[in-house]
Amino acid sequence: MQPWQSQGGGVETLTTGILIDTRIWALGLKYPFITPEDQDYELAGKAHLLIATKLKSKKEKLFISSQLAAEIFHVLTKRGRKLSEKQASSLLTEILSLEKVSYRHIEKKVFLEAMSESNKSRESLWNLEI
């Protein structure tokens, strides 16, 4: 069972928005497909629990950008314990359809501003809050 597949209960008033890092998403989503012998099993279990907690939270909305969704898909299908493209697509489609998940595409103006700020601060382009 995936973290968002719970019994009963709906989303109530959301007060906070959060963004979960690609590695946490990938490990958490791969957890049901790996075995205890896998080197990332314990960490994947923790990531899975964190995702489950955040998806069941009635106070937090999850944000996923187009860039983050693409990264998650890439890691699910190309790194470590690889999921099929069909499995990864199905998982992401299900997550993105959840009421408490807000999908945000990156607009050109925001991207250009992020590049400028990245050059000034030497921070990763994707770690900036614009």
Backbone as a chain_set.jsonl record, in Angstrom:
{"seq": "MQPWQSQGGGVETLTTGILIDTRIWALGLKYPFITPEDQDYELAGKAHLLIATKLKSKKEKLFISSQLAAEIFHVLTKRGRKLSEKQASSLLTEILSLEKVSYRHIEKKVFLEAMSESNKSRESLWNLEI", "coords": {"N": [[0.85, -1.173, 0.0], [0.563, 2.197, -0.819], [1.655, 5.361, 0.607], [-0.37, 7.347, 0.366], [-2.678, 5.987, 0.149], [-5.036, 5.593, 2.099], [-7.437, 4.71, 4.602], [-10.507, 6.205, 4.772], [-11.212, 9.583, 6.005], [-10.578, 12.919, 5.092], [-9.11, 15.731, 3.405], [-8.618, 18.462, 5.415], [-8.69, 21.85, 6.55], [-5.954, 23.385, 5.152], [-2.829, 24.618, 6.159], [-0.125, 25.003, 5.728], [2.428, 24.857, 3.264], [4.543, 22.486, 1.74], [7.621, 21.253, 0.321], [8.942, 18.306, -0.791], [12.087, 16.768, -1.052], [13.649, 15.353, -3.997], [15.162, 12.927, -3.632], [14.091, 11.888, -1.255], [11.388, 11.468, -2.013], [11.843, 9.535, -4.052], [13.127, 7.376, -2.693], [11.157, 6.774, -0.771], [8.966, 6.057, -2.404], [9.984, 3.842, -3.695], [10.26, 2.024, -1.663], [8.198, -0.061, -1.133], [8.959, -1.864, -3.069], [11.464, -2.894, -2.631], [13.826, -5.018, -0.86], [14.721, -6.154, 2.498], [17.432, -6.669, 2.303], [18.489, -4.782, 0.652], [20.681, -2.014, 0.365], [19.647, 0.515, 0.904], [17.36, 0.094, 2.343], [16.528, 0.643, 5.069], [16.684, 3.465, 5.179], [14.936, 4.047, 3.081], [12.575, 3.119, 4.195], [12.203, 5.0, 6.236], [11.869, 7.285, 4.672], [9.543, 6.585, 3.332], [7.737, 6.507, 5.461], [7.833, 9.229, 6.245], [6.737, 10.454, 3.936], [4.198, 9.271, 3.985], [3.216, 10.337, 6.382], [3.176, 13.087, 5.789], [1.403, 13.116, 3.629], [-0.924, 12.352, 4.836], [-1.35, 14.339, 6.619], [-3.384, 16.907, 7.866], [-2.885, 19.51, 7.835], [-1.003, 20.361, 6.038], [-0.056, 21.185, 2.723], [1.208, 19.686, -0.177], [3.704, 20.593, -2.455], [4.55, 20.141, -5.817], [6.719, 20.647, -8.35], [7.014, 21.01, -11.939], [9.605, 20.432, -12.662], [10.526, 19.002, -10.4], [8.802, 16.76, -10.477], [9.68, 15.606, -12.88], [12.322, 14.967, -12.145], [11.847, 13.086, -10.076], [10.585, 11.037, -11.537], [12.711, 10.34, -13.238], [14.672, 9.38, -11.388], [13.247, 7.262, -10.249], [13.088, 5.517, -12.418], [15.645, 5.223, -13.512], [17.746, 4.987, -11.686], [19.418, 3.157, -9.061], [17.345, 0.711, -7.526], [15.39, 0.049, -10.049], [12.243, 1.124, -11.202], [9.638, 0.197, -13.457], [8.789, 2.202, -16.338], [6.071, 2.371, -16.567], [5.175, 1.716, -13.947], [6.347, 3.867, -12.484], [5.153, 6.063, -13.743], [2.476, 5.576, -13.136], [2.507, 5.789, -10.304], [3.302, 8.509, -9.959], [1.235, 9.801, -11.332], [-0.938, 9.132, -9.741], [-0.224, 10.377, -7.306], [-0.105, 13.081, -8.124], [-2.754, 13.528, -8.62], [-3.97, 13.783, -6.217], [-5.903, 15.629, -3.87], [-4.578, 17.203, -1.963], [-2.154, 17.741, -3.078], [-0.322, 20.047, -4.852], [0.354, 20.837, -8.065], [2.803, 22.553, -9.732], [3.858, 24.333, -12.466], [6.904, 25.592, -13.846], [7.279, 28.867, -14.539], [8.467, 30.882, -17.254], [9.453, 33.48, -16.556], [9.97, 33.18, -13.8], [11.896, 31.174, -13.876], [13.988, 32.503, -15.246], [14.562, 34.514, -13.396], [15.409, 32.941, -11.268], [17.741, 31.824, -12.352], [19.342, 34.116, -12.509], [19.538, 34.836, -9.79], [20.817, 32.55, -8.864], [23.295, 32.755, -10.092], [24.27, 35.014, -8.759], [24.299, 34.224, -6.043], [25.533, 31.788, -6.001], [24.232, 29.517, -5.334], [22.479, 26.429, -5.865], [20.402, 26.359, -8.681], [17.87, 25.183, -8.326], [17.499, 25.177, -5.622], [16.702, 27.598, -4.76], [14.399, 29.941, -3.388], [11.973, 31.544, -4.981]], "CA": [[0.0, 0.0, 0.0], [1.323, 3.442, -0.882], [1.316, 6.25, 1.725], [-1.579, 8.148, 0.168], [-3.815, 5.086, 0.088], [-5.478, 5.363, 3.47], [-8.866, 4.456, 4.726], [-11.29, 7.28, 5.373], [-10.583, 10.867, 6.29], [-10.312, 13.776, 3.95], [-8.234, 16.868, 3.652], [-9.306, 19.571, 6.061], [-8.055, 23.13, 6.3], [-4.512, 23.308, 4.984], [-2.239, 25.861, 6.607], [1.275, 25.08, 5.372], [2.829, 24.163, 2.048], [5.912, 21.976, 1.828], [8.205, 20.616, -0.849], [9.783, 17.177, -0.381], [13.204, 16.592, -1.964], [13.591, 14.238, -4.944], [15.696, 11.675, -3.059], [13.121, 11.375, -0.276], [10.279, 10.91, -2.794], [12.254, 8.317, -4.754], [13.329, 6.298, -1.722], [9.865, 6.416, -0.183], [8.118, 5.382, -3.39], [10.601, 2.55, -4.018], [10.258, 1.162, -0.473], [7.418, -1.301, -1.257], [9.523, -2.706, -4.117], [12.798, -3.366, -2.274], [13.885, -6.014, 0.212], [15.59, -5.758, 3.612], [18.837, -6.82, 1.93], [18.886, -3.594, -0.103], [21.455, -1.093, 1.22], [18.84, 1.689, 1.248], [16.076, -0.356, 2.891], [16.157, 1.378, 6.294], [16.466, 4.856, 4.794], [13.716, 4.072, 2.266], [11.464, 2.968, 5.138], [12.015, 6.297, 6.89], [11.323, 8.191, 3.656], [8.163, 6.134, 3.108], [6.971, 6.968, 6.631], [7.72, 10.684, 6.151], [5.761, 10.759, 2.885], [2.875, 8.874, 4.49], [2.827, 11.317, 7.393], [2.858, 14.365, 5.129], [0.215, 12.951, 2.789], [-2.094, 12.202, 5.704], [-1.474, 15.549, 7.431], [-4.523, 17.762, 7.519], [-2.435, 20.899, 7.943], [0.03, 20.687, 5.06], [-0.26, 20.931, 1.303], [2.481, 19.345, -0.811], [3.938, 21.21, -3.754], [5.423, 19.421, -6.742], [6.918, 21.427, -9.571], [7.236, 20.194, -13.127], [10.996, 19.987, -12.593], [10.605, 17.978, -9.366], [8.129, 15.566, -10.986], [10.58, 15.0, -13.867], [13.436, 14.378, -11.394], [11.355, 11.894, -9.394], [10.396, 10.015, -12.572], [14.037, 9.908, -13.678], [15.305, 8.577, -10.339], [12.491, 6.008, -10.109], [13.265, 4.625, -13.569], [17.02, 5.135, -14.018], [18.768, 4.854, -10.638], [19.194, 2.173, -7.999], [16.29, -0.268, -7.83], [14.611, 0.732, -11.079], [10.861, 0.773, -11.463], [9.312, 0.346, -14.872], [8.205, 3.505, -16.646], [4.635, 2.25, -16.28], [5.01, 1.818, -12.492], [6.68, 5.225, -12.07], [4.112, 6.941, -14.268], [1.265, 5.323, -12.36], [2.7, 6.374, -8.969], [3.281, 9.97, -10.056], [-0.116, 10.222, -11.724], [-1.793, 9.01, -8.554], [0.152, 11.426, -6.358], [-0.478, 14.391, -8.659], [-4.212, 13.66, -8.64], [-4.463, 13.973, -4.854], [-6.381, 16.981, -3.571], [-3.633, 17.966, -1.15], [-0.925, 17.958, -3.835], [-0.439, 21.145, -5.796], [1.339, 20.755, -9.144], [3.143, 23.891, -10.21], [4.863, 24.381, -13.523], [7.828, 26.702, -13.675], [7.079, 29.871, -15.578], [9.696, 31.407, -17.836], [9.917, 34.625, -15.765], [10.513, 32.655, -12.544], [13.124, 30.466, -14.221], [15.017, 33.493, -15.554], [14.927, 35.156, -12.125], [16.161, 31.944, -10.499], [19.09, 31.75, -12.934], [20.046, 35.328, -12.111], [19.837, 34.705, -8.353], [21.779, 31.46, -8.732], [24.601, 33.305, -10.465], [24.697, 35.954, -7.715], [24.495, 33.577, -4.744], [26.245, 30.522, -6.204], [23.36, 28.434, -4.871], [21.868, 25.658, -6.939], [19.219, 26.979, -9.273], [16.639, 24.583, -7.843], [17.38, 25.345, -4.177], [16.302, 28.971, -4.473], [12.984, 30.263, -3.225], [11.694, 32.758, -5.757]], "C": [[0.895, 1.235, 0.0], [0.817, 4.396, 0.208], [0.002, 7.002, 1.574], [-2.832, 7.294, 0.12], [-4.232, 4.734, 1.505], [-6.972, 5.143, 3.479], [-9.528, 5.625, 5.433], [-10.511, 8.566, 5.535], [-10.291, 11.661, 5.044], [-9.372, 14.887, 4.332], [-9.067, 17.976, 4.273], [-8.573, 20.866, 5.722], [-6.541, 22.98, 6.26], [-3.908, 24.651, 5.356], [-0.803, 26.044, 6.153], [1.521, 24.352, 4.065], [4.266, 23.716, 2.171], [6.317, 21.35, 0.501], [9.137, 19.527, -0.335], [10.84, 16.964, -1.465], [13.062, 15.32, -2.813], [14.033, 12.919, -4.316], [14.721, 11.063, -2.057], [11.929, 10.763, -0.998], [10.673, 9.565, -3.398], [12.438, 7.149, -3.792], [11.994, 5.826, -1.143], [8.968, 5.657, -1.139], [8.674, 4.017, -3.784], [10.487, 1.54, -2.868], [9.422, -0.117, -0.627], [8.008, -2.303, -2.26], [10.908, -3.251, -3.786], [12.73, -4.334, -1.099], [14.802, -5.528, 1.326], [17.085, -5.895, 3.303], [19.362, -5.609, 1.163], [19.586, -2.619, 0.829], [20.665, 0.13, 1.659], [17.533, 1.339, 1.946], [15.636, 0.471, 4.107], [15.843, 2.843, 5.974], [15.182, 5.0, 3.971], [12.478, 3.937, 3.157], [11.16, 4.281, 5.848], [11.397, 7.306, 5.917], [9.853, 7.866, 3.396], [7.249, 6.633, 4.233], [6.784, 8.489, 6.597], [6.68, 11.078, 5.104], [4.352, 10.424, 3.353], [2.352, 9.9, 5.48], [2.391, 12.626, 6.742], [1.604, 14.256, 4.264], [-1.06, 12.809, 3.616], [-2.336, 13.436, 6.574], [-2.643, 16.392, 6.939], [-4.123, 19.233, 7.516], [-1.44, 21.301, 6.858], [-0.393, 20.318, 3.639], [1.118, 20.644, 0.72], [2.566, 20.0, -2.182], [4.889, 20.341, -4.566], [5.506, 20.256, -8.013], [7.104, 20.474, -10.753], [8.66, 19.637, -13.11], [11.165, 18.871, -11.56], [9.96, 16.674, -9.842], [9.018, 14.837, -11.997], [11.77, 14.327, -13.181], [13.008, 13.079, -10.715], [11.194, 10.753, -10.4], [11.746, 9.458, -13.02], [14.687, 8.983, -12.651], [14.572, 7.24, -10.16], [12.824, 5.02, -11.224], [14.715, 4.402, -13.993], [18.085, 4.889, -12.96], [18.377, 3.811, -9.6], [18.228, 1.08, -8.423], [15.326, 0.412, -8.787], [13.182, 0.205, -11.151], [10.628, 0.905, -12.965], [8.728, 1.739, -15.097], [6.714, 3.5, -16.349], [4.375, 2.392, -14.783], [5.247, 3.258, -12.024], [5.602, 6.217, -12.522], [2.826, 6.797, -13.466], [1.358, 5.955, -10.967], [2.603, 7.895, -9.014], [1.902, 10.491, -10.439], [-1.053, 10.185, -10.524], [-1.496, 10.109, -7.535], [-0.338, 12.792, -6.837], [-1.981, 14.608, -8.7], [-4.801, 13.883, -7.244], [-4.832, 15.431, -4.607], [-5.346, 17.816, -2.829], [-2.297, 18.208, -1.843], [-1.167, 19.043, -4.882], [0.701, 21.06, -6.804], [1.562, 22.151, -9.695], [4.175, 23.79, -11.325], [5.722, 25.627, -13.305], [7.651, 27.653, -14.852], [8.415, 30.448, -16.013], [10.278, 32.539, -16.987], [10.578, 34.153, -14.466], [11.837, 31.949, -12.799], [14.265, 31.447, -14.486], [15.492, 34.211, -14.294], [15.771, 34.201, -11.273], [17.584, 31.81, -11.033], [19.931, 32.948, -12.491], [20.468, 35.241, -10.643], [20.882, 33.617, -8.101], [23.185, 31.952, -9.054], [25.145, 34.222, -9.374], [25.101, 35.224, -6.431], [25.339, 32.306, -4.794], [25.504, 29.337, -5.592], [22.846, 27.682, -6.084], [20.604, 26.362, -7.406], [17.943, 26.47, -8.613], [16.461, 24.693, -6.33], [16.925, 26.735, -3.777], [14.802, 29.095, -4.301], [12.737, 31.584, -3.927], [10.246, 33.135, -5.572]], "O": [[1.874, 1.298, 0.743], [-0.312, 4.259, 0.678], [-0.672, 7.264, 2.57], [-3.94, 7.828, 0.057], [-3.83, 3.703, 2.044], [-7.666, 5.364, 2.486], [-9.157, 5.986, 6.55], [-9.317, 8.635, 5.244], [-9.807, 11.119, 4.05], [-8.898, 14.957, 5.466], [-10.094, 18.377, 3.726], [-7.901, 20.943, 4.693], [-5.926, 22.507, 7.216], [-4.397, 25.699, 4.933], [-0.301, 27.168, 6.192], [0.885, 23.334, 3.791], [5.118, 24.467, 2.648], [5.48, 20.973, -0.319], [10.026, 19.801, 0.472], [10.525, 16.977, -2.656], [12.435, 14.346, -2.396], [13.348, 11.905, -4.456], [14.551, 9.844, -2.023], [11.495, 9.665, -0.651], [9.942, 8.581, -3.279], [11.952, 6.048, -4.054], [11.74, 4.626, -1.042], [8.283, 4.717, -0.736], [7.914, 3.128, -4.166], [10.607, 0.335, -3.087], [9.914, -1.188, -0.271], [7.595, -3.462, -2.29], [11.476, -3.999, -4.582], [11.702, -4.451, -0.431], [15.578, -4.593, 1.126], [17.912, -5.288, 3.984], [20.575, -5.44, 1.045], [19.142, -2.414, 1.959], [20.982, 0.726, 2.689], [16.68, 2.209, 2.122], [14.5, 0.942, 4.161], [14.848, 3.387, 6.451], [14.432, 5.961, 4.145], [11.453, 4.568, 2.901], [9.996, 4.634, 6.039], [10.516, 8.082, 6.289], [9.024, 8.765, 3.257], [6.143, 7.113, 3.989], [5.695, 8.983, 6.889], [5.838, 11.94, 5.357], [3.421, 11.202, 3.142], [1.185, 10.288, 5.426], [1.364, 13.2, 7.104], [0.827, 15.208, 4.179], [-2.152, 13.116, 3.137], [-3.392, 13.569, 7.192], [-2.847, 16.557, 5.736], [-4.945, 20.102, 7.224], [-1.07, 22.472, 6.771], [-1.004, 19.276, 3.402], [2.094, 21.296, 1.09], [1.617, 19.962, -2.964], [5.905, 19.867, -4.057], [4.497, 20.532, -8.663], [7.325, 19.277, -10.569], [8.885, 18.492, -13.503], [11.872, 17.897, -11.818], [10.518, 15.598, -9.63], [9.107, 13.61, -11.981], [12.182, 13.239, -13.584], [13.728, 12.082, -10.772], [11.622, 9.628, -10.138], [11.904, 8.246, -13.165], [15.195, 7.92, -13.008], [15.207, 6.207, -9.946], [12.839, 3.811, -10.993], [14.99, 3.48, -14.761], [19.231, 4.606, -13.309], [17.202, 3.604, -9.298], [18.291, 0.585, -9.549], [14.532, 1.258, -8.376], [12.949, -1.003, -11.161], [11.339, 1.637, -13.652], [8.235, 2.374, -14.165], [6.159, 4.515, -15.928], [3.456, 3.106, -14.383], [4.449, 3.807, -11.264], [5.197, 7.097, -11.762], [2.167, 7.789, -13.156], [0.406, 6.581, -10.503], [1.904, 8.5, -8.201], [1.456, 11.514, -9.919], [-1.859, 11.093, -10.322], [-2.415, 10.7, -6.969], [-0.911, 13.563, -6.067], [-2.439, 15.746, -8.804], [-5.997, 14.141, -7.109], [-4.156, 16.346, -5.077], [-5.254, 19.023, -3.053], [-1.4, 18.816, -1.259], [-2.095, 18.96, -5.686], [1.87, 21.194, -6.443], [0.616, 22.84, -10.075], [5.248, 23.218, -11.133], [5.3, 26.585, -12.658], [7.852, 27.281, -16.008], [9.371, 30.495, -15.238], [11.481, 32.551, -16.726], [11.626, 34.67, -14.079], [12.788, 32.104, -12.033], [15.38, 31.248, -14.005], [16.682, 34.484, -14.141], [16.736, 34.621, -10.634], [18.529, 31.695, -10.254], [21.101, 32.796, -12.14], [21.612, 35.537, -10.299], [21.731, 33.758, -7.221], [24.146, 31.604, -8.368], [26.344, 34.21, -9.093], [26.11, 35.556, -5.809], [25.8, 31.812, -3.765], [26.091, 28.28, -5.361], [22.784, 28.223, -7.188], [19.838, 26.892, -6.601], [17.025, 27.252, -8.367], [15.403, 24.349, -5.804], [16.776, 27.025, -2.59], [14.03, 28.429, -4.991], [13.243, 32.623, -3.504], [9.79, 34.129, -6.136]]}, "num_chains": 1, "name": "protein.A"}
